[in-house]
Amino acid sequence: MKTYYSLILILLVAFAAMAQKKELKAAQKLVDAASYEQALASLESIKSLIENAEPKYSSHYYYLLGVSKQGTKSYDEAISAYEKAKSIEQSAKINKYTSLIDGVSNQLTTDIINSAVELNGNDKFSDAAKLLHLAYSLDKANNLDYLYYAASSAVNGGDYDNALNYYMTLKEKNYTGITKKFFVTEVASGEDLEVDETTYTIYKKSKDFTNLREDFTESRLPEIVKNIALIHVANGDNDAAMEAVKDARKLSPKDVGLILTEADLYIKLGDEVRFGTLMQEAIAQDPNNAILYYNLGVVNGNEGNRDAAIDYYKKAIELDPTYEATYLNLSSVIFDGEADIVDQMNSLGTSAADNRKYDQLKAKREGLFLEAVPYLEQLVKINPNNKDAITTLKNIFGTIGDTANFKKYRDMLETL
């Protein structure tokens, strides 16, 4: 009797194994044909057969489940299935599907990143951030770039809590994101080209390329620290924001990016004096940076230091004559005091003395206008479609009675 039951048990096990093998083979064909939805349906139908299956069958099942989930962009579930397959094989001391899974790990990362890029393109930033963080989690030592992009996407999606966590991790790991780039100049055309390292090595031996050089991208750490600070500011935690910046500056006291980050924080806190001091410090490190002089012009203009603001704006124009905002701000500072002149003119009576005073004030007002005209005209040369500059010029010439120039800029404005 015992022999009879043993025989039945053996037959049942053999039948189950045959069924498992047959169904897995069918599912494998669907996976090979990239029919992932059908494969998932097939795998779901045999799920109960796998619960007590031999490791070689159950690991195959979870491998196929992982591939199918990956194919349908269910990446979290794909990773779970792959991990299950590897765990089964590790316990059974086999390695068939573990090797296959390790072989497709790079493709899994690529698929996740491509999906994240697509989501970002569709403004689904929070979903993209989750995928990018998932890509980072697959290889935390080598995928820090993806954590950086996850933080950026989280910020764009308004998910500041996760963004802060991601940025804090990057800061703790002293992540900079600096990469080496390679450049050559083609002799025939004189064109500068960026190439990969392999091509760069080949071109070193070629006479067709010259001026071979290597360069490094800028560190992302200042941006990371800045965003940490700004998120803290948004959360009302100014102490944490300031601490984040100051800690970073201890490591890189001459880093212009970090100096500007601290300066930005002070301007947000309403401390323009400290902002101006830091901008001066930044200029000492980068004396040919037009934006630094522009910012000092803004600060001094806000503080009523008209002459200093004008000097800073003029220096900014000297360093970068194409930056349109500088011309507009410089003109605005030049106009400072015009309202007071108009008030004085309106307060005068009709006596001879008042008339003489009126003429003096009128000439002073026109002098302000004419001082600004060359900068506004230069701006119009740079950008003939700048409505603010054209409108201001039209109003100036209308006010001082220059009919020809008034019509010129009026007509120009009407064509825009």
C-alpha positions in Angstrom: 0.0 0.0 0.0 2.8 2.4 0.8 4.4 1.6 -2.5 1.2 2.4 -4.2 0.9 5.9 -2.6 4.6 6.5 -3.3 4.1 5.7 -6.9 1.1 8.1 -7.1 3.1 10.9 -5.4 6.0 10.4 -7.9 3.6 10.5 -10.8 1.9 13.7 -9.5 5.3 15.3 -9.0 6.4 14.2 -12.5 3.1 15.5 -14.0 3.5 18.8 -12.2 7.0 19.2 -13.4 6.0 18.4 -17.0 3.2 21.0 -16.7 5.5 23.6 -15.3 8.1 23.0 -18.0 5.5 23.1 -20.8 3.9 26.3 -19.5 7.2 28.0 -19.0 8.3 27.0 -22.5 5.1 28.6 -23.9 5.7 31.8 -21.8 9.3 31.9 -23.0 8.2 31.9 -26.6 5.9 34.9 -25.9 8.8 36.7 -24.2 11.1 36.0 -27.1 8.5 37.5 -29.4 8.2 40.5 -27.1 4.6 39.8 -26.5 4.9 40.9 -22.9 1.2 41.4 -22.1 0.4 37.9 -23.3 3.4 36.5 -21.4 2.2 38.1 -18.2 -1.3 36.6 -18.7 0.3 33.2 -19.3 2.6 33.5 -16.2 -0.4 34.6 -14.1 -2.3 31.4 -15.1 0.5 29.1 -13.9 1.4 31.1 -10.7 -0.1 28.3 -8.5 2.1 25.7 -10.2 5.2 27.6 -9.3 4.7 27.9 -5.5 6.3 24.5 -4.8 8.2 24.1 -8.0 11.9 23.1 -8.3 14.3 26.0 -8.2 15.2 25.5 -11.9 11.5 26.1 -12.7 10.7 28.8 -10.2 13.8 30.8 -11.0 12.8 30.6 -14.7 9.3 31.8 -13.9 10.5 34.9 -12.0 13.1 35.6 -14.7 10.4 35.6 -17.3 8.1 37.7 -15.0 10.9 40.2 -14.7 11.5 40.5 -18.4 7.8 40.9 -19.1 7.4 43.5 -16.4 10.4 45.3 -17.8 8.9 45.2 -21.2 5.6 46.7 -19.9 7.6 49.4 -18.0 6.6 48.1 -14.6 10.2 48.5 -13.4 9.7 48.2 -9.7 7.9 44.8 -10.2 10.6 43.8 -12.7 13.4 44.4 -10.2 11.4 42.5 -7.5 11.0 39.5 -9.9 14.7 39.5 -10.8 15.7 39.6 -7.2 13.4 36.7 -6.4 14.9 34.7 -9.3 18.4 35.4 -8.1 17.5 34.6 -4.5 16.1 31.2 -5.5 19.2 30.3 -7.5 21.5 31.5 -4.7 19.8 29.1 -2.3 19.9 26.3 -4.8 23.5 27.0 -5.8 22.7 27.4 -9.4 23.4 30.4 -11.7 21.6 30.1 -15.0 19.1 32.9 -14.8 21.2 35.0 -12.4 23.8 35.3 -15.2 21.0 36.3 -17.7 19.7 38.9 -15.3 23.1 40.3 -14.7 23.6 40.5 -18.5 20.5 42.6 -19.0 21.1 44.9 -16.0 22.5 47.7 -18.2 19.5 47.5 -20.5 17.2 47.7 -17.5 18.9 50.9 -16.4 18.7 52.3 -20.0 15.0 51.4 -20.2 14.3 53.1 -16.9 16.2 56.3 -18.0 14.5 56.4 -21.3 11.1 56.2 -19.7 12.1 58.9 -17.2 13.2 61.2 -20.1 9.8 60.6 -21.8 8.0 61.4 -18.6 10.0 64.6 -18.1 9.2 65.6 -21.7 5.5 65.2 -20.9 5.9 67.3 -17.7 5.3 64.3 -15.5 8.2 65.3 -13.3 7.4 63.5 -10.1 6.9 60.2 -11.9 10.2 60.8 -13.7 11.9 61.5 -10.4 10.8 58.2 -9.0 12.2 56.3 -12.0 15.5 58.2 -11.9 15.8 57.4 -8.2 15.1 53.7 -9.0 17.9 53.8 -11.6 20.2 55.2 -8.9 19.2 52.5 -6.5 20.3 49.8 -8.9 23.9 50.8 -8.5 24.3 53.5 -5.9 28.1 53.7 -6.2 28.1 54.4 -9.9 24.7 55.9 -10.6 24.9 59.2 -8.6 24.2 61.1 -11.8 20.7 59.7 -11.8 20.1 60.8 -8.2 21.1 64.3 -9.3 18.6 64.2 -12.2 16.0 62.7 -9.8 16.4 65.7 -7.5 16.0 68.1 -10.4 12.9 66.4 -11.6 11.5 66.3 -8.1 12.0 70.1 -7.8 10.3 70.6 -11.2 7.4 68.5 -9.9 7.1 70.5 -6.7 8.1 67.5 -4.6 10.5 69.4 -2.4 10.7 66.9 0.4 12.1 64.1 -1.8 14.2 66.7 -3.7 15.8 67.8 -0.4 16.5 64.2 0.6 18.1 63.5 -2.7 20.2 66.6 -2.6 21.3 65.9 1.0 22.5 62.5 -0.1 24.5 64.0 -2.9 26.0 66.6 -0.6 26.9 63.9 2.0 28.6 61.9 -0.8 30.5 65.1 -2.0 29.1 64.6 -5.4 30.3 67.1 -8.0 29.3 65.4 -11.3 32.6 66.7 -12.9 33.4 64.9 -16.1 36.3 65.1 -18.5 35.6 66.3 -22.1 37.8 66.1 -25.1 38.2 68.7 -27.9 40.1 68.9 -31.2 40.3 71.4 -34.1 39.9 70.1 -37.6 42.8 71.6 -39.7 40.9 71.7 -43.0 37.9 73.7 -41.6 39.3 75.2 -38.5 36.2 73.9 -36.7 36.4 72.9 -33.0 34.9 69.5 -32.3 34.0 67.7 -29.1 34.9 64.0 -29.3 34.8 60.9 -27.1 38.0 59.7 -25.4 38.5 56.8 -27.9 38.3 59.2 -30.9 40.5 61.7 -29.1 43.2 59.0 -28.7 43.0 58.2 -32.4 43.1 61.9 -33.5 46.3 62.3 -31.5 48.1 60.4 -34.2 46.4 62.2 -37.1 47.8 65.3 -38.8 44.3 66.3 -39.8 43.5 67.5 -36.3 45.3 70.0 -34.0 44.9 71.9 -30.8 43.9 68.7 -28.9 42.9 69.6 -25.4 41.1 68.2 -22.4 38.7 70.1 -20.2 36.4 69.4 -17.2 32.8 70.3 -16.7 31.8 72.6 -13.9 31.0 71.1 -10.5 27.4 70.6 -9.7 28.0 71.0 -6.0 27.3 74.7 -5.9 23.9 74.1 -7.5 23.1 71.3 -5.1 24.0 73.3 -2.1 22.0 76.3 -3.5 18.9 74.1 -4.0 19.3 72.7 -0.5 19.4 76.2 0.8 16.5 77.4 -1.3 14.3 74.5 -0.2 15.2 75.3 3.4 14.3 78.9 2.8 11.0 77.9 1.2 10.3 75.8 4.3 11.1 78.8 6.5 14.2 77.1 7.9 16.8 79.9 7.2 19.2 78.6 9.8 19.5 75.2 8.0 19.9 77.0 4.7 22.7 79.2 5.9 24.4 76.2 7.5 24.3 74.3 4.2 26.1 77.1 2.4 28.6 77.8 5.0 29.6 74.2 5.3 30.2 74.0 1.6 32.3 77.2 1.6 34.6 75.8 4.3 35.5 73.1 1.8 35.8 75.5 -1.2 36.2 79.1 0.1 37.2 80.5 -3.3 34.5 78.7 -5.3 32.6 81.5 -7.1 29.5 79.4 -7.5 29.3 78.9 -3.7 29.9 82.6 -3.0 27.1 83.4 -5.3 24.9 80.8 -3.6 25.5 82.5 -0.3 24.9 85.9 -1.9 21.6 84.7 -3.3 20.5 83.5 0.1 21.3 86.9 1.7 19.3 88.7 -1.0 16.4 86.4 -0.3 16.8 87.2 3.4 16.7 90.9 2.5 20.3 91.6 3.6 21.6 93.6 0.6 24.7 94.8 2.5 26.0 91.3 3.0 24.9 90.5 -0.6 27.0 93.4 -1.9 30.0 92.3 0.2 29.9 88.8 -1.2 29.5 90.0 -4.7 32.7 92.0 -4.3 34.3 88.8 -3.0 33.1 87.0 -6.1 34.5 89.7 -8.4 37.9 89.3 -6.7 37.8 85.7 -7.8 36.3 86.3 -11.2 37.0 89.9 -12.2 35.8 89.5 -15.8 32.3 88.2 -15.0 29.8 90.8 -16.3 26.9 89.3 -14.3 28.7 90.0 -11.1 29.0 93.7 -11.9 25.4 93.7 -13.1 24.2 92.3 -9.7 26.3 94.9 -7.9 24.6 97.6 -10.1 21.2 96.2 -9.0 22.1 96.2 -5.3 23.5 99.7 -5.3 20.6 101.0 -7.4 18.2 99.6 -4.8 20.2 101.2 -2.0 20.1 104.6 -3.8 23.8 104.6 -4.6 23.2 106.1 -8.1 26.8 106.8 -9.1 28.1 103.5 -7.9 25.2 101.6 -9.7 26.0 103.5 -12.9 29.7 102.6 -12.7 28.9 98.9 -12.1 26.4 98.8 -15.0 29.0 100.5 -17.3 31.6 97.9 -16.3 29.1 95.1 -17.0 28.5 96.5 -20.5 32.2 96.8 -21.1 32.6 93.1 -20.3 29.4 91.9 -22.0 27.9 94.4 -24.4 25.2 92.0 -25.5 23.3 91.6 -22.1 20.1 93.6 -22.7 19.0 93.9 -19.1 22.1 95.9 -18.2 21.2 98.7 -20.7 17.6 98.9 -19.3 18.7 99.0 -15.7 21.4 101.5 -16.4 18.8 103.8 -18.1 16.5 103.3 -15.1 19.2 104.4 -12.7 20.1 107.4 -14.8 16.4 108.4 -14.7 16.5 108.4 -10.9 15.6 111.8 -9.6 13.4 112.7 -12.6 10.2 112.4 -10.5 11.6 114.8 -8.0 12.5 117.3 -10.7 9.0 117.1 -12.1 7.5 117.7 -8.7 9.7 120.8 -8.3 8.7 122.1 -11.7 5.0 121.6 -10.9 5.4 123.5 -7.6 6.7 126.7 -9.2 4.7 129.8 -9.8 4.7 132.3 -12.7 7.2 134.9 -11.5 10.3 135.6 -13.5 12.5 133.9 -10.8 10.2 130.8 -11.0 10.4 130.8 -14.8 14.2 130.9 -14.7 14.1 128.0 -12.1 11.7 126.1 -14.3 14.0 126.4 -17.3 16.9 125.2 -15.2 15.0 122.2 -14.0 13.7 121.5 -17.5 17.3 121.5 -18.8 18.4 119.2 -15.9 15.5 116.8 -16.7 16.4 116.7 -20.4 20.0 116.1 -19.5 19.0 112.9 -17.7 17.1 111.8 -20.7 19.9 112.5 -23.1 22.4 110.8 -20.8 20.4 107.6 -21.2 19.7 107.8 -24.9 23.0 106.4 -26.2 22.6 103.2 -24.1 19.0 102.7 -25.2 20.0 103.2 -28.8 22.8 100.7 -28.5 20.3 98.3 -27.1 18.0 98.8 -30.1 21.0 98.0 -32.4 21.6 94.8 -30.4 17.9 93.8 -30.5 15.7 95.8 -32.9 12.6 94.1 -31.3 13.2 95.3 -27.7 9.9 97.1 -27.1 10.9 98.5 -23.7 13.9 100.3 -25.2 12.0 101.6 -28.3 9.1 102.7 -26.2 11.4 104.6 -23.8 13.2 106.3 -26.7 9.9 107.3 -28.2 8.7 108.8 -24.9 12.1 110.6 -24.3 12.1 112.3 -27.8 8.4 113.1 -27.4 9.1 114.8 -24.1 12.0 116.9 -25.3 10.3 117.8 -28.5 12.5 116.0 -31.0 9.8 115.3 -33.5 12.0 113.4 -36.1 13.3 110.9 -33.6 9.9 110.6 -31.9 8.3 109.6 -35.3 11.3 107.3 -36.0 10.8 105.2 -32.8 7.0 105.5 -33.0 7.0 104.0 -36.5 9.5 101.3 -35.4 7.2 100.4 -32.5 4.2 100.1 -34.7 6.0 97.6 -37.0 6.6 95.1 -34.1 
